[in-house]
Amino acid sequence: PPAPEATAPAEQAGPRLTLRAFCNIDYALHEGGLPDTFALGQFDTFMTSALSDDVSVLAEVVFEFGEDNTAVLDVERVQLKWAPSDLFSLTAGRMHTPLGYWNQTYHHGAWSQTTPSRPEMYLFEDDGGILPVHMVGLQASGTWHTGAAELKYSLAVVNGRGRIPEDIPNAQDANGSKAVSLWAGVAPSAVPGLEFGASGYLDPLPPDGVARQEDLPERILGGYLVYQRHRVEVLAEVSRILHEGQGQEYETWGYYAQGGLRAGRWMPYYRFDRVDVAEDDPFLAPLDVTLHTVGVRVEVQAWAALKAEYHHRRESGESIDSARFQAAFTF
């Protein structure tokens, strides 16, 4: 008789896992006063699987090295998603916070983005970023397709930030209150490639027992405008972080604008970054940086790109010039 597995229905064979990987190899010159160096970037494993017609799983696990050459394994995203329609889906797990455009579009694989690195305002928490770019909790989202536009939305209830900016509460929230994230975007049909939107994030930050003895209210408001069509790429975002404590308000700003024009395989681009952390902010580390970046991306193959860029960085009154070359690929 035939083996039992040969006659079992196809769905009993189990879900099929699709695996992709991203990596980059860099050469950095004069960055941060450090010696010139070759560097192996994040090795990003990106996994997806459909459990049924409307239930799916996404996981992103990253292997990387710190400046001390210590290997680190990070589970960046793990999401269980139920999507019965375009208009509504429900996702649970660890996700990228919908703060604007970049953080929802470009994740941990450098190949997918034009530039070698993320904007300063969107640096990851353990790289000195000012925003909560990861979240753990529950998110409802969807897209309403109308004749005039695509209307997109997201509402999330998640663990808030930890006691310090790089602390992401994966298993235990630091206080009983939850953070609330709201986001809405509009893509008008009359101008293909254009999208704009706004976001909000509310969270009572837990005390750290040193600088803060009680919860610190945090409000983050942001907006974005993006145009990507044919040869043109324009990205612009702004974020305002407001902390209120001991009768004072601390206002931090982060924004960037990036533009590129494709010519065949070549994409020259320019980006302006600005991050200004409020003086004496009780949560964020002091930072005042302005960064000009000029670069070019070359599509050498369908799944591999070379990038080169020059930076002029002004931080705390000091100017630093540097460069970075990157080979980014996916397989």
Number of C-alpha atoms within 10 A of each C-alpha: 3 6 7 7 10 9 8 10 8 10 10 8 10 9 14 11 13 11 13 13 16 22 23 22 16 19 15 19 18 15 16 11 10 10 10 14 13 14 15 14 22 20 21 24 20 19 17 18 16 17 17 10 9 12 16 17 18 19 20 23 18 22 15 16 15 10 8 6 9 8 10 11 12 11 14 18 21 19 20 19 21 19 18 12 11 12 15 15 18 19 21 19 19 25 23 17 22 27 30 26 21 18 19 13 11 15 17 22 24 25 23 18 16 22 25 25 13 17 24 21 22 23 17 20 17 11 11 16 19 27 22 23 19 23 26 27 18 20 23 19 19 18 18 15 14 10 9 11 16 15 18 18 20 20 20 24 19 25 26 29 26 20 20 15 19 18 14 23 18 16 8 11 18 19 16 11 15 19 21 18 21 21 22 21 21 19 20 17 15 10 11 12 16 16 21 19 21 22 22 21 23 19 21 20 25 23 19 16 9 7 10 16 10 14 17 18 15 19 18 21 19 20 21 22 19 21 18 16 12 9 12 14 18 19 19 21 24 20 25 18 21 18 22 17 15 8 5 9 13 18 17 21 20 23 21 22 18 20 18 22 17 16 11 9 12 18 21 19 20 18 20 19 20 20 23 19 20 21 14 10 19 18 21 20 15 13 16 17 18 19 20 16 18 18 21 21 24 19 15 12 10 9 13 18 22 23 22 20 20 17 19 16 21 16 15 11 9 8 12 14 16 17 18 21 20 25 21 23 20 19 10
